[in-house]
């Protein structure tokens, strides 16, 4: 059996190091800080090694691989920590182990980023003449904090410890030792946590600690009967072993100081045995009868220890056939890993490294193309952005009023997008936002200021006035959106494609993001520098169509303003009309109708139509009449909307052509050029061959050691399995009847 325990101890250490879930049975001790957990573990070990008392004494689980060795007069301990290779566990004294545990507690307590607890086990191998053949994992004590805001820190610690303990209990090969410090089984403190993982208590042993303090509390024999043999319904399940165990551990520490109670571990061991006998005597006095064999088998540390040893030995023997395939699988996996490392080392020459670089170049461009064309290879929850997050990280489209458009109105706003899909959504939002912008309000002051003074006459060209106002309004309104679109699209490309930043900043033939912005700015400036009526489709018919909207809503205002029009203004209109003989009769008719007070929609429409005709032939008039003001406003709106439509189409086209398309078309050639240029120099600057070779050599060495350990352990378990089979065959032959 010695080789079996040794093999399982090695297996547990290997599982911890490789983080591989080998089915290595062990006893997991779970209890609250006041349940006497550490004292019970020390009693099972046969010696004291750690501090015992209230509060948090350990912030990491402690795994104790205990081995019975009758030749060890003193505990022989080996510590395998994260800083030490588990195969070369260093021998440590009890004081050194205590110091290590205390240092770990202080380190975890100081780390503000952690929850002050760690699930990584402290592994200690112990040989001693009083040790059982057991593997026990002592977990940090559960905490039951008081409610209230002032105890919030302790409440956080309690949640962290409970989470750690629950995670350890998830291992189905572990036997859970559930400690309860209570005299009434209806009070489930530790069981409440244990039953979250093992609801039927099928792999749980319940232990009632501090029995010596409970016996005096029982007033009647019936109370003791119920306590020693609780009904199954009270324990909410069928516990491992059939009934609870009851233990007492005498107080006092081993040492030579004045506050020490025991001078040696032998005295401590003897005191545990004496306390066990005293508990049995006290129980028999309370019951008024002798305890049965079944009842005696559940009272005392020695009975619990024997039960755990037998149970763990049986689990060890039953698990051997299942361990061998797991080790075989791990050995094959490690062999493949070693072959890959050797293959990697063999490719560290100049020709093969260059070829790997070119292959990586092609693979990268393939992934880049997939991202832009659309793919689901990357999980959206990790790489995607909703529109709200995109606005936060890349900037939002904000109008002159400082308000943002509600993101819920944009299609796919709540979806987490990336790559080409995110680029398209940003463009759609830009079109949606800019396309809905109306011409800003125009004041009379702006119209008068825009009229100015001509260089050869003092008249006013209202066409020029409208263009001046429309151009100024368009520039002030649309230029901020151009900046915002540039920032947004660059954010989308930079977020997913860090390597494209190099392309965007490339000078010369390849356009950078700044040059794309300048191209769009040139379009905006050129569009607002010279207004062409054909470009904006604002001919006489279009102007009339726009003016009709004013006629339907403002007929009365137009009529009253026309009736009050001064005579000098009328003569001015007529004089201008006389210059064009083909328009004189129509102008005379319209003005006579207005002067005579004709109130009809046809005359109002004729008035606006003639005004359009006059404006189309350049109307000069310094005095700003209400009708002229409306005409200027109408022209400004039409010119503004024309600029808006052209700006939208131009901005989208230029960003697609000079920002997006170079990533698709020019990046491959650019990367290939830079790659070949880099290959002409020192390859160590490209691939860091020296460090790579050192790293791979270290990985190879570690993997070879790991492979040897697994192979050795696999052979050890195979040998044990063969011995079990041989023993079983021999037993069967000896029991068979002779012929």
C-alpha positions in Angstrom: 0.0 0.0 0.0 3.0 2.3 0.5 3.5 2.6 -3.3 -0.2 3.3 -3.8 -0.2 6.3 -1.4 3.1 7.5 -2.9 1.6 7.3 -6.4 -1.5 9.3 -5.4 0.5 11.9 -3.6 2.5 12.5 -6.8 -0.7 12.5 -8.9 -2.3 15.2 -6.7 0.8 17.3 -7.0 0.9 16.8 -10.8 -2.8 17.8 -11.1 -2.1 21.0 -9.1 0.9 21.9 -11.2 -0.7 21.1 -14.6 -4.2 22.2 -13.5 -5.5 18.9 -14.9 -8.5 17.4 -13.2 -7.2 13.9 -12.4 -9.5 11.9 -10.2 -7.2 11.8 -7.2 -9.3 11.2 -4.0 -8.7 13.4 -1.0 -10.4 14.6 2.1 -11.6 18.2 1.9 -12.1 19.8 5.3 -14.9 22.5 5.4 -16.0 24.4 8.4 -16.5 27.9 9.9 -13.7 29.7 11.8 -15.1 28.8 15.2 -15.8 25.1 14.4 -12.3 23.9 15.6 -11.3 22.9 12.1 -7.5 23.5 12.4 -7.4 21.7 15.8 -9.1 18.6 14.3 -6.7 18.5 11.4 -3.8 18.6 13.8 -5.3 15.8 15.9 -5.6 13.7 12.7 -2.0 14.4 11.8 -0.7 13.6 15.3 1.2 16.8 15.8 0.8 20.5 15.8 2.2 22.6 12.9 0.1 25.8 12.5 -1.5 28.5 14.6 -4.9 27.7 16.0 -7.5 30.2 17.1 -10.2 32.6 16.0 -9.9 34.7 12.8 -8.4 34.0 9.4 -5.3 31.9 9.9 -4.9 30.7 6.3 -5.8 32.5 3.1 -4.9 29.6 0.8 -6.0 25.9 1.1 -3.3 23.7 2.6 -2.9 20.2 1.1 -1.3 17.7 3.5 0.0 14.5 2.0 0.4 12.5 5.1 2.4 9.2 5.2 2.8 6.8 8.1 6.5 6.2 8.8 7.3 4.4 12.1 11.0 5.4 11.7 10.3 9.1 11.9 10.5 10.2 15.5 9.9 13.8 14.5 7.7 15.1 11.7 9.6 15.2 8.4 8.0 18.0 6.2 8.6 19.0 2.6 7.1 22.2 1.1 6.2 22.4 -2.5 5.2 26.0 -3.3 4.8 27.9 -6.6 8.4 29.0 -6.3 9.7 25.5 -6.1 9.5 22.6 -8.5 7.0 20.1 -7.0 9.3 17.2 -8.0 12.1 18.8 -5.8 10.0 19.8 -2.8 12.4 21.2 -0.2 12.6 19.9 3.4 11.4 22.5 5.9 11.1 22.7 9.6 7.7 23.3 11.2 8.8 26.9 12.1 9.8 27.5 8.5 6.4 26.2 7.2 4.6 28.4 9.7 6.6 31.4 8.5 5.8 30.6 4.9 2.1 30.4 5.6 2.2 33.7 7.6 4.1 35.4 4.7 1.4 34.2 2.2 -1.3 35.5 4.5 0.3 39.0 4.6 1.0 39.0 0.9 -2.7 38.3 0.0 -3.9 40.7 2.6 -1.8 43.5 1.1 -2.9 42.9 -2.5 -5.7 45.4 -3.0 -6.6 44.0 -6.4 -7.3 40.5 -5.1 -10.1 39.3 -2.8 -7.4 38.5 -0.2 -7.7 34.7 -0.8 -6.2 32.4 -3.3 -7.5 29.0 -4.5 -3.9 27.8 -5.3 -3.0 25.2 -2.7 0.0 25.1 -0.4 1.3 21.5 -0.7 3.0 20.0 2.3 4.3 16.4 2.4 4.6 14.9 5.9 6.1 11.7 7.2 5.7 10.8 10.9 5.2 7.8 13.1 1.8 9.1 14.2 0.6 10.2 10.8 -2.2 8.4 9.0 -2.0 7.6 5.3 -4.2 10.4 4.2 -4.4 13.4 1.9 -6.3 16.2 3.6 -7.0 19.6 2.1 -7.6 22.2 4.9 -9.6 25.1 3.4 -9.8 28.7 4.9 -12.5 28.9 7.5 -16.0 30.1 6.5 -17.0 33.4 7.9 -20.5 34.4 9.3 -20.3 38.2 9.4 -22.8 40.4 11.3 -25.2 42.4 9.1 -24.8 46.2 8.6 -22.8 48.6 6.5 -19.9 48.8 9.0 -19.2 45.1 8.5 -19.1 45.4 4.7 -15.4 44.4 4.5 -15.9 41.2 6.5 -19.0 40.5 4.4 -16.9 40.7 1.2 -14.3 38.3 2.7 -17.1 35.9 3.7 -18.3 35.8 0.1 -14.8 35.3 -1.2 -14.1 32.4 1.1 -17.4 30.7 0.4 -16.8 31.0 -3.3 -13.3 29.4 -2.9 -14.7 26.5 -0.8 -17.6 25.9 -3.2 -15.1 25.7 -6.1 -13.0 23.1 -4.2 -16.1 21.0 -3.4 -16.9 20.8 -7.2 -14.2 18.1 -7.5 -16.4 15.0 -7.3 -13.5 12.8 -6.2 -13.1 14.7 -3.0 -14.6 13.4 0.2 -16.1 16.4 2.1 -15.5 16.5 5.8 -18.3 18.9 7.0 -17.6 20.3 10.5 -20.6 21.5 12.6 -20.3 23.1 16.1 -23.8 22.7 17.3 -25.9 20.6 19.8 -29.1 20.8 17.7 -28.9 19.2 14.2 -31.7 21.4 12.9 -29.2 24.3 12.9 -27.3 23.8 9.6 -24.4 26.3 9.4 -21.7 24.6 7.4 -24.2 22.1 5.9 -25.9 25.0 4.2 -22.8 25.7 2.1 -22.0 22.0 1.5 -25.5 21.1 0.3 -25.2 23.7 -2.4 -22.7 21.4 -4.1 -23.7 18.0 -2.6 -27.4 18.3 -1.9 -27.9 14.7 -0.8 -24.7 14.5 1.2 -23.6 11.3 -0.6 -19.9 12.2 -0.5 -20.1 14.2 2.8 -19.0 13.1 6.3 -20.5 15.2 9.1 -18.4 15.8 12.2 -19.7 17.4 15.3 -16.7 19.1 17.0 -16.1 20.1 20.6 -18.1 17.2 22.0 -16.6 17.7 25.5 -18.3 21.2 25.7 -21.7 19.9 24.6 -22.2 16.9 26.8 -22.7 19.0 30.0 -25.5 20.9 28.2 -27.8 17.9 27.8 -30.3 17.6 30.6 -32.0 14.4 29.5 -30.9 11.1 28.1 -33.4 11.4 25.2 -31.6 14.6 24.1 -28.3 12.6 24.0 -30.0 9.8 22.0 -31.3 12.2 19.4 -27.9 14.0 19.2 -25.9 10.8 18.7 -28.4 9.2 16.2 -30.3 12.0 14.4 -33.0 10.9 12.0 -32.2 11.1 8.3 -34.9 13.8 7.8 -33.1 16.1 10.2 -29.8 15.9 8.2 -31.6 16.4 4.9 -29.9 13.4 3.3 -28.1 10.1 3.6 -24.6 11.1 4.8 -21.5 9.1 4.0 -20.9 6.7 6.9 -24.6 6.5 7.9 -24.3 8.9 10.9 -22.2 11.8 12.2 -18.8 11.5 13.9 -18.2 13.2 17.3 -14.7 14.5 18.2 -13.0 16.5 21.0 -9.5 17.9 20.8 -7.8 19.0 24.1 -6.7 22.6 24.3 -3.1 23.6 24.8 0.0 23.8 22.6 3.1 21.7 22.3 6.3 23.4 23.2 8.9 24.3 25.8 7.6 27.8 26.7 5.8 28.7 29.9 2.5 28.8 28.1 2.9 25.4 26.6 0.8 22.5 27.9 2.5 19.6 26.2 6.2 19.1 26.1 6.1 16.7 23.1 3.8 15.4 20.4 3.6 12.1 22.3 1.9 13.9 25.2 -0.4 15.6 22.8 -1.3 12.3 21.2 -1.9 10.7 24.6 -4.1 13.7 25.7 -6.3 13.1 22.6 -6.8 9.5 23.5 -7.6 10.3 27.2 -10.2 12.9 26.1 -11.8 10.3 23.8 -12.2 7.9 26.8 -13.6 10.7 29.0 -16.2 11.6 26.3 -17.4 8.0 26.1 -17.6 7.8 29.9 -19.5 11.1 30.2 -22.0 10.0 27.4 -22.6 6.6 29.1 -23.3 8.5 32.4 -25.8 10.8 30.6 -27.5 7.9 28.9 -27.5 5.6 31.9 -26.3 2.7 29.7 -23.2 1.5 27.8 -22.7 2.7 24.3 -23.2 0.2 21.5 -20.5 -0.9 19.1 -22.0 1.3 16.4 -22.1 4.3 18.7 -18.5 3.8 19.9 -17.3 3.6 16.2 -18.4 7.2 15.7 -16.9 8.8 18.9 -13.3 10.1 19.0 -10.6 11.4 16.6 -9.1 7.9 16.3 -12.4 6.4 15.0 -12.7 9.2 12.4 -9.1 8.7 11.4 -9.5 5.0 10.9 -12.8 5.5 8.9 -11.1 8.1 6.6 -8.1 5.8 6.0 -10.2 2.9 5.1 -12.5 4.9 2.9 -9.6 6.7 1.1 -7.8 3.4 0.6 -10.9 1.9 -1.0 -11.3 5.0 -3.2 -7.6 4.8 -4.2 -7.9 1.2 -5.2 -11.2 1.7 -7.1 -9.8 4.7 -9.0 -6.6 3.0 -10.2 -8.1 1.6 -13.5 -9.6 5.0 -14.3 -6.4 6.9 -13.6 -4.3 5.0 -16.1 -6.2 6.2 -19.3 -6.1 9.7 -18.0 -2.4 9.6 -17.6 -2.0 8.0 -21.0 -4.0 10.8 -22.6 -1.9 13.4 -20.8 1.3 11.7 -21.9 0.1 11.7 -25.6 -0.8 15.4 -25.2 2.6 16.2 -23.7 4.3 14.2 -26.5 2.5 16.3 -29.2 3.5 19.4 -27.4 7.2 18.4 -27.3 7.1 17.5 -31.0 5.6 20.9 -31.8 8.4 22.7 -29.8 11.1 20.6 -31.6 9.5 21.5 -34.9 9.5 25.1 -34.0 13.2 25.0 -33.0 14.0 23.3 -36.3 12.5 26.3 -38.3 14.7 28.9 -36.7 16.9 29.4 -39.8 16.8 32.3 -42.2 15.0 30.7 -45.1 12.2 29.2 -43.0 11.7 32.2 -40.9 11.3 34.4 -44.0 8.8 31.9 -45.3 6.9 31.9 -42.0 6.8 35.7 -42.2 5.3 35.6 -45.7 2.7 33.0 -44.7 1.8 35.2 -41.7 1.5 38.1 -44.1 -1.0 36.2 -46.3 -3.0 34.9 -43.3 -3.2 38.4 -41.8 -4.6 39.8 -45.1 -7.1 37.0 -45.3 -8.4 37.8 -41.8 -8.4 41.5 -42.5 -10.5 41.0 -45.7 -12.9 38.8 -43.7 -13.3 41.5 -41.1 -14.2 44.1 -43.7 -16.4 41.9 -45.8 -18.2 40.5 -42.8 -17.5 37.5 -40.6 -18.6 35.9 -37.3 -15.2 34.4 -36.4 -14.7 36.9 -33.6 -17.2 36.8 -30.8 -19.2 40.0 -30.7 -19.4 40.0 -26.9 -15.6 40.4 -26.8 -14.8 42.4 -29.9 -18.1 44.2 -30.9 -19.3 47.6 -29.9 -22.9 48.8 -29.6 -23.6 52.3 -31.0 -23.7 53.8 -27.5 -20.2 52.4 -26.7 -18.9 53.4 -30.1 -20.0 57.0 -29.5 -18.3 57.0 -26.1 -15.0 55.6 -27.5 -15.0 57.1 -31.0 -16.9 60.3 -30.6 -20.6 61.1 -31.3 -22.2 63.2 -34.1 -23.2 66.4 -32.3 -25.1 69.2 -34.0 -24.7 72.9 -33.5 -27.3 72.8 -30.7 -25.0 70.4 -28.8 -27.6 67.6 -28.9 -27.1 64.0 -30.0 -29.5 62.0 -32.1 -31.2 59.2 -30.0 -29.1 56.1 -30.7 -32.2 53.8 -30.6 -33.4 55.4 -33.9 -30.4 54.2 -35.8 -30.7 50.6 -37.3 -28.7 47.9 -35.4 -27.8 50.4 -32.7 -28.0 47.8 -29.9 -26.0 45.2 -31.8 -22.3 44.6 -31.0 -20.6 45.2 -34.4 -17.0 45.3 -35.6 -15.2 45.6 -38.9 -17.1 46.3 -42.1 -20.5 46.1 -40.3 -19.5 48.7 -37.8 -18.1 50.9 -40.6 -21.4 50.7 -42.5 -23.4 51.6 -39.4 -21.3 54.7 -38.7 -21.8 55.8 -42.3 -25.6 55.2 -42.0 -25.7 57.3 -38.8 -23.8 60.1 -40.6 -26.2 60.0 -43.5 -29.2 59.9 -41.1 -27.9 62.7 -39.0 -26.7 65.1 -41.7 -29.5 64.3 -44.1 -32.1 65.5 -41.6 -30.4 68.8 -40.9 -32.6 71.8 -41.8 -31.3 75.2 -42.8 -30.5 77.3 -39.7 -32.8 80.3 -39.0 -32.0 83.5 -40.9 -32.4 87.0 -39.3 -33.0 90.3 -41.1 -29.7 91.5 -39.7 -27.9 88.6 -41.5 -29.7 89.5 -44.8 -28.9 93.2 -44.5 -25.2 92.4 -43.6 -25.0 90.1 -46.6 -26.2 92.7 -49.0 -23.2 95.0 -48.6 -22.2 97.5 -51.3 -21.3 96.6 -54.8 -18.2 98.1 -56.5 -20.0 99.9 -59.3 -23.5 100.6 -58.0 -25.5 100.8 -54.7 -28.2 98.3 -55.7 -28.5 94.8 -54.2 -28.1 91.4 -55.9 -30.3 89.2 -53.8 -29.0 86.1 -55.5 -25.5 86.9 -54.2 -27.0 87.7 -50.8 -28.7 84.3 -50.6 -25.5 82.5 -51.7 -23.4 84.4 -49.1 -25.7 83.4 -46.3 -26.2 79.8 -47.5 -22.4 79.2 -47.9 -21.7 80.5 -44.4 -24.5 78.5 -42.8 -23.4 75.3 -44.7 -19.7 75.6 -43.6 -20.6 76.3 -40.0 -23.1 73.4 -40.0 -21.3 70.7 -41.9 -17.6 71.1 -41.0 -18.0 69.8 -37.4 -19.7 66.6 -38.8 -16.7 66.1 -41.1 -14.3 66.1 -38.2 -16.6 63.8 -36.2 -17.0 61.3 -39.1 -13.2 61.2 -39.5 -12.7 60.4 -35.8 -15.4 57.8 -35.8 -14.2 55.9 -38.8 -10.5 56.0 -37.7 -11.6 54.6 -34.3 -13.4 51.7 -36.0 -10.3 50.8 -38.1 -7.8 51.4 -35.4 -9.7 49.4 -32.8 -9.8 46.2 -34.9 -6.8 46.7 -37.1 -3.8 48.2 -35.3 -1.6 47.5 -38.2 -3.7 49.7 -40.5 -2.5 52.7 -38.5 0.7 52.4 -40.3 -1.1 52.7 -43.6 -3.2 55.7 -42.4 0.0 57.6 -41.4 1.9 56.7 -44.6 3.1 59.7 -46.5 3.4 60.2 -50.3 1.4 57.9 -52.6 -0.6 56.3 -49.8 -3.2 58.6 -48.3 -3.3 59.0 -44.5 -6.4 59.6 -42.4 -5.4 63.3 -42.3 -5.3 63.6 -46.1 -8.7 61.9 -46.4 -10.0 64.6 -44.2 -8.4 67.3 -46.3 -9.9 65.9 -49.4 -13.4 66.1 -47.9 -12.6 69.6 -46.6 -11.6 70.6 -50.1 -15.0 69.4 -51.4 -16.8 71.3 -48.8 -14.9 74.5 -49.5 -15.2 74.2 -53.3 -19.0 73.5 -53.0 -19.5 76.5 -50.8 -17.1 78.7 -52.8 -19.0 78.8 -56.1 -22.7 78.0 -56.3 -23.9 76.6 -59.6 -27.7 76.4 -60.3 -27.4 73.3 -62.4 -25.5 71.5 -59.6 -28.2 72.2 -57.1 -31.1 72.0 -59.6 -32.4 75.3 -58.3 -33.8 76.7 -61.6 -36.9 78.8 -62.0 -39.3 75.7 -61.8 -37.6 74.5 -58.6 -37.8 77.9 -57.0 -41.5 78.2 -57.9 -42.2 74.8 -56.3 -40.5 75.9 -53.1 -42.3 79.3 -53.1 -45.7 77.6 -53.4 -45.3 76.3 -49.8 -45.1 79.9 -48.7 -48.2 80.8 -50.7 -50.4 78.3 -49.0 -49.5 79.3 -45.5 -48.8 83.0 -45.8 -51.3 84.3 -48.4 -52.8 86.9 -46.0 -49.4 88.1 -44.9 -48.2 88.5 -48.5 -51.4 90.3 -49.5 -51.3 92.8 -46.6 -47.6 93.4 -47.2 -48.2 94.0 -50.9 -51.1 96.5 -50.3 -48.8 98.5 -48.0 -45.9 98.5 -50.4 -44.6 102.1 -50.9 -45.0 103.8 -54.3 -41.3 104.2 -54.7 -40.8 100.5 -54.4 -43.5 99.9 -57.0 -41.8 102.4 -59.4 -38.6 100.6 -58.8 -40.1 97.3 -59.7 -41.6 98.9 -62.9 -38.4 100.6 -63.9 -36.5 97.3 -63.7 -39.3 95.5 -65.5 -39.3 98.2 -68.3 -35.7 97.1 -69.1 -37.1 93.8 -70.2 -39.9 94.4 -72.7 -41.2 90.8 -72.6 -41.9 91.1 -68.8 -43.5 94.5 -68.7 -47.1 93.5 -69.3 -47.0 90.7 -66.8 -45.4 93.0 -64.2 -47.9 95.8 -64.8 -50.8 93.4 -64.4 -49.5 91.9 -61.2 -48.8 95.3 -59.6 -52.1 96.7 -60.6 -53.9 93.6 -59.0 -52.0 94.1 -55.8 -52.6 97.9 -55.7 -56.4 97.4 -56.3 -56.6 95.0 -53.4 -57.7 91.9 -55.3 -57.9 89.1 -52.7 -57.6 85.8 -54.6 -55.1 82.9 -54.5 -54.4 83.3 -58.2 -53.3 86.8 -57.8 -51.0 85.9 -54.9 -49.5 83.1 -56.9 -49.0 85.4 -59.9 -47.3 87.9 -57.5 -44.8 85.2 -56.3 -44.3 83.9 -59.8 -43.5 87.4 -61.2 -41.1 87.9 -58.2 -39.4 84.7 -59.2 -39.1 85.9 -62.7 -37.6 89.2 -61.6 -35.1 87.5 -59.3 -34.2 85.1 -62.0 -33.2 88.1 -64.2 -31.4 89.7 -61.3 -33.5 92.1 -59.3 -31.7 95.2 -57.8 -33.3 96.8 -54.8 -31.7 98.3 -51.7 -34.9 98.4 -49.7 -35.6 95.1 -48.0 -39.3 94.4 -48.4 -41.0 91.4 -46.6 -41.5 89.6 -50.0 -37.8 90.1 -50.8 -36.9 88.7 -47.4 -38.9 85.6 -48.0 -37.4 85.2 -51.4 -33.8 85.4 -49.9 -34.8 82.9 -47.2 -36.2 80.5 -49.8 -33.1 80.8 -51.9 -30.8 80.2 -48.9 -32.8 77.1 -47.9 -32.6 75.7 -51.4 -28.9 76.4 -51.8 -28.2 75.0 -48.2 -30.1 71.8 -49.0 -28.2 71.4 -52.3 -24.9 71.8 -50.5 -26.0 69.2 -47.9 -26.9 66.6 -50.5 -23.6 67.1 -52.4 -21.7 67.1 -49.1 -23.2 63.8 -48.0 -22.5 62.0 -51.3 -19.0 63.5 -51.5 -18.0 62.7 -47.9 -19.1 59.1 -48.1 -17.4 58.6 -51.5 -14.1 60.2 -50.4 -13.9 58.3 -47.1 -14.7 55.0 -48.9 -12.2 55.7 -51.6 -9.3 57.2 -49.7 -9.7 55.6 -46.2 -11.4 52.2 -46.6 -10.3 51.1 -50.0 -6.5 51.6 -49.4 -6.9 49.1 -46.5 -8.3 46.6 -49.0 -6.3 47.4 -52.2 -3.0 49.0 -51.1 -2.2 47.4 -47.8 -1.1 44.0 -49.2 1.5 45.6 -51.5 2.6 47.9 -48.7 3.0 45.1 -46.2 4.9 42.9 -48.7 7.2 45.8 -49.5 8.0 46.5 -45.9 8.3 42.8 -45.1 10.9 42.2 -47.9 12.7 45.4 -46.8 12.9 44.1 -43.2 14.2 40.7 -44.4 17.2 42.5 -46.1 18.4 43.6 -42.7 19.2 41.7 -39.5 16.5 39.0 -39.0 17.1 39.1 -35.2 15.5 42.6 -35.3 12.4 41.1 -36.9 11.9 37.8 -35.2 14.0 38.2 -32.0 15.6 34.9 -32.7 17.9 34.8 -29.7 15.1 35.2 -27.1 12.8 33.0 -29.1 15.3 30.2 -29.2 16.0 30.6 -25.5 12.3 30.5 -24.7 11.6 27.5 -26.8 14.6 25.7 -25.3 13.2 26.4 -21.8 9.8 25.1 -22.9 11.4 22.0 -24.3 13.3 21.3 -21.0 10.1 21.8 -18.9 8.0 19.7 -21.2 10.6 16.9 -21.2 10.6 16.9 -17.4 6.8 16.9 -17.4 6.7 14.0 -19.8 9.2 12.0 -17.7 7.0 12.6 -14.6 3.8 11.5 -16.3 5.5 8.4 -17.8 7.0 7.4 -14.5 3.6 7.9 -12.8 1.8 6.0 -15.5 4.1 3.1 -15.1 3.7 3.2 -11.4 -0.1 3.0 -11.6 0.1 0.2 -14.2 2.4 -1.8 -11.9 -0.1 -1.2 -9.0 -3.0 -2.3 -11.2 -1.1 -5.4 -12.2 -0.4 -6.2 -8.6 -4.1 -5.8 -7.7 -5.1 -8.1 -10.5 -2.5 -10.7 -9.5 -3.6 -10.5 -5.9 -7.2 -10.9 -6.9 -6.3 -14.0 -9.1 -4.3 -15.6 -6.3 -7.1 -15.0 -3.8 -9.7 -16.5 -6.2 -7.5 -19.6 -6.7 -6.9 -20.1 -2.9 -10.7 -19.9 -2.3 -11.5 -22.3 -5.2 -12.4 -25.9 -4.0 -9.7 -28.5 -4.7 -10.4 -31.3 -7.2 
